[in-house]
């Protein structure tokens, strides 16, 4: 069995103005759908980032994949490295962390290869990763301060303006009622720290038994972060990336007992060593999109277990193929210590047959079909590819988008 054809389809999905410390989400988010067809007719699926650098990397790698054995992942890595020498990172300049093009491209094609292999042998992808330790994957509600959407050209708004602690509690009530989430994560670094402290305290009063987290994306200095920790006491499961950079995180970690998590200062295997030596973080967020695929994400879990680090799972704006891959990775990661993040409730579209999978009590069932266990809805992909062409957005720039809502906005990290 060999790879005979590869198709890359960029799509755009309506988004809403979710705020973070560097700006606000644009009107659409971008994804790339990967279809790898073998000479025996099996098709492997994958979904990854859709901005320019990722698309260019995917397309540059395609010619070298003809004849690849989907079982030979080392050859897959070699072919991608040969196709993308010195490719650099995938993220836009406004991002706060970067991921290597070769890792992101490898990850996208590895998922497709694993999907093919699962389909050939009739086994779910989690079996190819060592077996499932759980079949229901717990997710947390991802809360965002947000503006009311100004332009409805590409899609509707969701939940209107949320720019106060009380409005955020109402958003959380909706999330819990709709999806049954048992934990809640706030994207912080948007309002003044005292208002975000107030928000977390009100969330705790409303949801006394839910796990709570906040992620200000490096918006705070070490003294500010220390003040937030002192104010919030032990109500948080963890504090995610309060400060920017490994040294600042280590400085804060030395002053507090609360665990620190990251998906900004540790995004490569080599960085784990420095983080452990400096005791900069106690939890690392996994993500198969840049932790070298599903096999790399499971391997990350094993390294974290050896280093006595906790494991959670990062999310980006995604659809059902990525969601299925997340579930398989989560199923095969024994030490997944915390509920997974997901942006999924912030979108209304889907590209897999059967529509949007339902959350039950904050969990999703791992797809049980062969491979990823999902099939592509070609009509839905075509619709979103048409939107990609109509929207004429090829990169994400949260800072530029913020100027539409706050004309005098100046990006500053740390901000407080």
C-alpha positions as CSV (number, residue, x, y, z in Angstrom):
1,X,0.0,0.0,0.0
2,X,1.4,3.4,-1.1
3,X,0.3,7.0,-1.2
4,X,-1.0,7.8,-4.6
5,X,-2.6,11.2,-4.2
6,X,-2.9,14.1,-1.7
7,X,-5.5,16.8,-1.6
8,X,-5.3,20.0,0.5
9,X,-8.4,22.1,0.8
10,X,-8.3,25.4,2.7
11,X,-11.6,26.4,4.4
12,X,-12.9,29.3,6.4
13,X,-15.4,29.0,9.2
14,X,-17.4,31.8,10.7
15,X,-15.9,33.0,14.0
16,X,-17.0,35.4,16.7
17,X,-14.9,38.3,18.3
18,X,-13.4,36.3,21.2
19,X,-10.9,38.5,23.1
20,X,-7.4,37.7,24.3
21,X,-4.4,39.7,25.4
22,X,-3.2,40.2,21.9
23,X,-6.5,41.2,20.3
24,X,-9.7,39.5,19.1
25,X,-10.6,36.7,16.8
26,X,-11.3,37.8,13.2
27,X,-14.6,37.2,11.3
28,X,-13.5,33.7,10.2
29,X,-11.0,31.1,11.4
30,X,-9.0,29.1,8.9
31,X,-8.4,25.3,8.6
32,X,-6.9,23.0,6.0
33,X,-8.5,19.6,5.2
34,X,-6.1,16.9,4.2
35,X,-7.1,13.9,2.1
36,X,-4.5,11.2,1.5
37,X,-5.5,8.5,-1.0
38,X,-3.6,5.2,-1.4
39,X,-3.2,3.0,-4.4
40,X,-5.7,0.6,-2.9
41,X,-8.4,3.3,-2.6
42,X,-8.2,4.0,1.2
43,X,-8.4,7.6,2.1
44,X,-7.0,9.1,5.3
45,X,-8.3,12.4,6.7
46,X,-6.7,15.1,8.7
47,X,-7.5,18.7,9.7
48,X,-4.9,21.4,10.6
49,X,-4.3,25.1,10.6
50,X,-5.2,26.9,7.5
51,X,-3.1,30.1,7.5
52,X,-0.5,30.9,4.8
53,X,2.6,29.3,6.3
54,X,0.9,26.1,7.1
55,X,-0.7,25.9,3.7
56,X,2.6,26.6,1.9
57,X,4.3,23.9,4.0
58,X,1.6,21.3,3.3
59,X,1.7,22.0,-0.4
60,X,5.4,21.9,-0.6
61,X,5.5,18.5,1.1
62,X,2.8,16.9,-1.2
63,X,5.0,16.0,-4.2
64,X,7.4,14.1,-2.0
65,X,4.7,11.9,-0.5
66,X,3.9,9.9,-3.6
67,X,4.9,6.3,-3.0
68,X,5.0,6.7,0.8
69,X,4.1,3.6,2.9
70,X,1.6,4.9,5.5
71,X,3.1,2.6,8.0
72,X,6.6,4.1,7.7
73,X,6.3,7.3,9.9
74,X,10.0,7.7,10.0
75,X,10.1,7.9,6.3
76,X,7.2,10.4,6.4
77,X,9.2,12.6,8.8
78,X,12.3,12.3,6.6
79,X,10.4,13.3,3.4
80,X,8.9,16.3,5.1
81,X,12.2,17.5,6.4
82,X,13.7,17.1,3.0
83,X,10.8,19.1,1.4
84,X,10.9,21.9,4.0
85,X,14.6,22.8,4.8
86,X,14.8,25.8,7.1
87,X,11.0,26.3,7.0
88,X,10.8,28.1,10.3
89,X,7.6,28.6,12.2
90,X,3.9,28.7,11.2
91,X,2.5,31.4,13.4
92,X,1.8,35.0,12.5
93,X,3.9,37.7,14.0
94,X,1.2,38.6,16.5
95,X,1.2,35.1,18.1
96,X,2.9,34.6,21.5
97,X,4.5,31.3,20.6
98,X,5.5,29.6,17.5
99,X,5.4,26.0,16.1
100,X,7.8,24.5,13.6
101,X,6.4,24.2,10.1
102,X,7.9,20.7,9.8
103,X,6.2,19.6,13.1
104,X,2.8,20.9,12.0
105,X,3.0,19.5,8.5
106,X,4.3,16.1,9.8
107,X,1.4,16.1,12.4
108,X,-1.2,16.7,9.7
109,X,0.0,13.9,7.5
110,X,0.7,11.5,10.4
111,X,-3.0,11.7,11.4
112,X,-4.0,10.9,7.8
113,X,-1.6,8.0,7.7
114,X,-2.9,6.6,11.0
115,X,-6.5,7.0,9.7
116,X,-5.5,4.9,6.7
117,X,-3.9,2.2,8.8
118,X,-6.9,2.0,11.1
119,X,-9.2,1.6,8.1
120,X,-7.0,-1.1,6.6
121,X,-7.0,-3.2,9.8
122,X,-10.5,-2.2,11.0
123,X,-9.4,-0.8,14.3
124,X,-9.9,2.6,15.9
125,X,-7.0,5.0,15.9
126,X,-6.6,4.8,19.7
127,X,-5.6,1.1,19.3
128,X,-2.7,2.1,17.0
129,X,-1.6,4.4,19.9
130,X,-1.5,1.6,22.5
131,X,-5.1,1.3,23.5
132,X,-7.7,3.3,25.2
133,X,-7.7,3.9,29.0
134,X,-11.0,5.9,28.7
135,X,-13.8,6.0,26.1
136,X,-15.5,9.1,27.3
137,X,-13.3,12.2,27.0
138,X,-14.0,15.0,29.5
139,X,-13.9,18.5,28.2
140,X,-14.1,21.9,29.9
141,X,-16.1,24.9,29.0
142,X,-13.9,27.6,27.4
143,X,-15.0,31.0,28.5
144,X,-14.1,34.2,26.6
145,X,-14.7,37.9,27.1
146,X,-16.0,39.0,23.8
147,X,-17.5,41.9,21.8
148,X,-20.8,41.8,20.1
149,X,-20.1,40.9,16.5
150,X,-20.2,44.0,14.2
151,X,-20.3,42.4,10.8
152,X,-22.6,39.4,10.3
153,X,-21.6,38.9,6.6
154,X,-19.9,35.6,7.2
155,X,-22.0,34.2,10.1
156,X,-24.0,35.0,13.2
157,X,-22.9,36.1,16.6
158,X,-22.9,33.8,19.6
159,X,-24.0,35.1,23.1
160,X,-23.5,38.8,22.3
161,X,-21.2,41.1,24.3
162,X,-19.5,39.7,27.4
163,X,-17.3,42.3,29.0
164,X,-18.0,42.1,32.7
165,X,-17.8,39.6,35.5
166,X,-21.6,39.2,35.7
167,X,-21.9,38.7,31.9
168,X,-19.2,36.0,32.1
169,X,-21.1,34.2,34.8
170,X,-24.1,34.2,32.4
171,X,-21.9,32.8,29.6
172,X,-20.7,30.0,31.9
173,X,-24.3,29.2,32.9
174,X,-25.2,28.8,29.3
175,X,-22.1,26.6,28.6
176,X,-22.9,24.3,31.6
177,X,-26.6,24.1,30.7
178,X,-25.9,23.4,27.0
179,X,-23.0,21.0,27.3
180,X,-22.8,19.8,30.9
181,X,-19.2,20.9,31.4
182,X,-17.7,20.0,34.8
183,X,-14.8,22.5,34.5
184,X,-14.4,26.0,33.2
185,X,-11.5,27.9,31.8
186,X,-11.4,31.6,31.3
187,X,-9.3,33.3,28.6
188,X,-7.9,36.1,30.7
189,X,-5.5,39.0,30.1
190,X,-8.4,41.0,28.7
191,X,-9.8,43.1,31.6
192,X,-8.0,44.7,34.4
193,X,-6.6,42.0,36.8
194,X,-9.0,43.0,39.6
195,X,-12.0,42.5,37.3
196,X,-10.7,39.1,36.3
197,X,-10.2,38.2,40.0
198,X,-13.8,39.2,40.6
199,X,-14.9,37.1,37.6
200,X,-13.2,34.0,39.0
201,X,-14.6,34.5,42.5
202,X,-18.1,34.9,41.0
203,X,-17.6,31.8,38.9
204,X,-16.6,29.9,42.1
205,X,-19.7,31.2,43.9
206,X,-22.0,30.1,41.1
207,X,-20.2,26.8,40.4
208,X,-18.8,25.6,43.8
209,X,-17.9,22.1,42.5
210,X,-16.4,22.9,39.1
211,X,-12.7,22.9,38.3
212,X,-11.7,26.5,37.4
213,X,-8.7,27.8,35.5
214,X,-7.6,31.1,34.0
215,X,-5.2,31.7,31.1
216,X,-4.1,35.3,30.7
217,X,-1.6,34.4,27.9
218,X,1.4,36.1,29.4
219,X,-0.5,39.3,30.1
220,X,0.8,39.8,33.7
221,X,4.1,40.6,35.2
222,X,5.4,38.3,38.0
223,X,4.2,40.7,40.8
224,X,0.7,41.0,39.2
225,X,0.5,37.2,38.8
226,X,1.5,36.8,42.4
227,X,-1.2,39.2,43.5
228,X,-3.8,37.3,41.5
229,X,-2.7,34.0,43.1
230,X,-2.9,35.5,46.6
231,X,-6.4,36.8,45.8
232,X,-7.7,33.5,44.4
233,X,-6.3,31.3,47.0
234,X,-6.9,27.6,46.2
235,X,-10.0,28.0,44.0
236,X,-8.0,27.2,40.8
237,X,-7.0,23.9,39.4
238,X,-4.1,25.7,37.8
239,X,-3.0,29.0,36.4
240,X,-2.0,28.9,32.8
241,X,0.8,31.1,31.3
242,X,0.3,34.0,33.6
243,X,3.7,35.5,32.6
244,X,5.6,35.6,29.4
245,X,8.8,33.5,29.1
246,X,10.4,30.6,30.9
247,X,12.3,32.7,33.4
248,X,9.3,34.7,34.5
249,X,7.3,31.6,34.9
250,X,10.1,30.1,37.0
251,X,10.3,33.2,39.1
252,X,6.6,33.1,39.9
253,X,6.6,29.3,40.5
254,X,9.2,29.7,43.2
255,X,6.9,32.1,45.1
256,X,3.6,30.1,45.0
257,X,2.1,26.7,45.6
258,X,-0.5,26.8,42.8
259,X,0.5,24.7,39.8
260,X,1.4,26.6,36.6
261,X,0.5,25.2,33.2
262,X,1.7,26.2,29.8
263,X,1.2,26.0,26.1
264,X,3.4,29.0,25.4
265,X,6.8,28.4,27.0
266,X,7.0,24.7,26.4
267,X,6.0,23.7,22.9
268,X,8.9,21.5,21.9
269,X,10.3,18.4,23.5
270,X,13.7,20.1,24.1
271,X,12.0,22.8,26.2
272,X,10.7,20.2,28.7
273,X,14.2,19.7,30.1
274,X,14.7,23.4,30.8
275,X,11.3,23.7,32.3
276,X,11.9,20.9,34.7
277,X,15.3,22.1,35.7
278,X,13.9,25.6,36.4
279,X,10.7,24.3,37.9
280,X,8.9,26.8,35.7
281,X,5.8,24.8,35.1
282,X,4.0,21.8,36.6
283,X,1.5,21.0,33.8
284,X,2.0,20.9,30.0
285,X,-0.8,21.2,27.5
286,X,-0.7,18.6,24.8
287,X,-1.8,19.2,21.2
288,X,-1.4,16.8,18.4
289,X,-1.3,19.6,15.8
290,X,2.2,20.6,16.9
291,X,3.5,18.0,19.4
292,X,4.5,15.9,16.3
293,X,1.2,14.2,15.7
294,X,-0.8,11.7,17.7
295,X,2.2,9.6,18.5
296,X,4.2,12.6,19.6
297,X,1.3,13.8,21.9
298,X,1.1,10.4,23.6
299,X,4.9,10.4,23.9
300,X,4.6,13.8,25.6
301,X,2.3,12.2,28.2
302,X,4.9,9.5,28.9
303,X,7.7,12.1,29.3
304,X,5.5,14.2,31.6
305,X,4.8,11.1,33.7
306,X,8.5,10.4,34.0
307,X,9.1,14.1,35.0
308,X,6.2,14.2,37.4
309,X,4.4,16.8,35.3
310,X,0.6,17.0,34.8
311,X,-1.0,16.8,31.4
312,X,-3.9,18.7,30.0
313,X,-4.9,19.3,26.4
314,X,-4.8,22.6,24.4
315,X,-7.4,23.6,21.9
316,X,-7.6,25.9,18.9
317,X,-10.6,26.8,16.8
318,X,-11.4,23.5,15.1
319,X,-14.0,21.2,13.5
320,X,-14.8,17.5,13.8
321,X,-11.8,15.9,12.3
322,X,-9.5,17.6,14.8
323,X,-12.0,16.9,17.5
324,X,-12.0,13.2,16.7
325,X,-8.2,13.1,16.7
326,X,-8.1,14.9,20.1
327,X,-10.5,12.3,21.5
328,X,-8.3,9.4,20.2
329,X,-5.1,11.0,21.7
330,X,-6.9,11.7,25.0
331,X,-8.1,8.1,25.1
332,X,-4.6,6.8,24.7
333,X,-2.9,9.2,27.2
334,X,-3.1,7.4,30.6
335,X,-2.0,10.4,32.6
336,X,-4.3,13.0,31.1
337,X,-4.7,14.8,34.4
338,X,-7.3,17.4,33.6
339,X,-10.3,18.0,31.3
340,X,-9.4,18.9,27.8
341,X,-9.9,22.4,26.3
342,X,-12.1,22.9,23.3
343,X,-13.2,25.9,21.2
344,X,-15.9,23.7,19.6
345,X,-19.0,25.3,21.2
346,X,-17.9,28.6,19.6
347,X,-18.7,27.4,16.0
348,X,-21.9,26.2,14.4
349,X,-20.4,24.5,11.3
350,X,-19.2,20.9,10.7
351,X,-17.5,19.0,7.9
352,X,-18.1,15.4,9.0
353,X,-21.1,13.3,8.1
354,X,-23.7,13.1,10.8
355,X,-23.2,16.7,11.9
356,X,-21.8,18.0,15.2
357,X,-21.2,15.3,17.8
358,X,-23.1,15.8,21.1
359,X,-21.5,16.5,24.5
360,X,-23.0,14.5,27.3
361,X,-22.2,15.7,30.8
362,X,-19.2,17.6,29.4
363,X,-17.8,14.5,27.7
364,X,-17.5,13.2,24.1
365,X,-17.5,9.5,23.2
366,X,-14.4,8.5,21.2
367,X,-15.5,7.6,17.7
368,X,-15.5,3.8,17.4
369,X,-15.2,3.3,13.7
370,X,-12.0,2.3,12.0
371,X,-9.2,4.9,12.0
372,X,-10.5,8.3,13.2
373,X,-14.0,7.0,12.9
374,X,-15.4,10.0,10.9
375,X,-16.2,10.6,7.3
376,X,-16.0,13.8,5.3
377,X,-19.1,15.6,4.2
378,X,-17.9,16.9,0.8
379,X,-20.8,19.3,0.4
380,X,-19.9,21.0,3.7
381,X,-16.3,21.2,2.8
382,X,-17.2,22.8,-0.5
383,X,-19.4,25.4,1.2
384,X,-16.6,26.4,3.6
385,X,-14.0,26.4,0.8
386,X,-16.3,28.8,-1.1
387,X,-16.3,30.9,2.1
388,X,-12.5,30.8,2.2
389,X,-12.4,32.3,-1.3
390,X,-15.1,34.9,-0.5
391,X,-13.7,36.0,2.8
392,X,-10.2,36.7,1.3
393,X,-8.6,36.1,4.8
394,X,-5.4,34.2,4.5
395,X,-3.8,34.8,7.9
396,X,-5.0,35.5,11.5
397,X,-4.2,38.9,13.0
398,X,-6.0,39.4,16.3
399,X,-4.3,42.7,16.9
400,X,-5.4,44.3,13.6
401,X,-8.9,42.9,14.1
402,X,-9.0,44.5,17.6
403,X,-8.7,48.0,16.0
404,X,-12.2,47.5,14.6
405,X,-13.6,47.4,18.2
406,X,-11.0,49.5,20.0
407,X,-9.5,52.0,17.5
408,X,-6.8,53.2,19.9
409,X,-5.8,49.7,20.9
410,X,-2.0,49.1,21.4
411,X,-0.8,45.5,21.8
412,X,1.4,45.1,24.9
413,X,2.5,41.9,26.5
414,X,2.8,41.9,29.5
415,X,0.0,44.4,29.8
416,X,-0.3,44.6,33.6
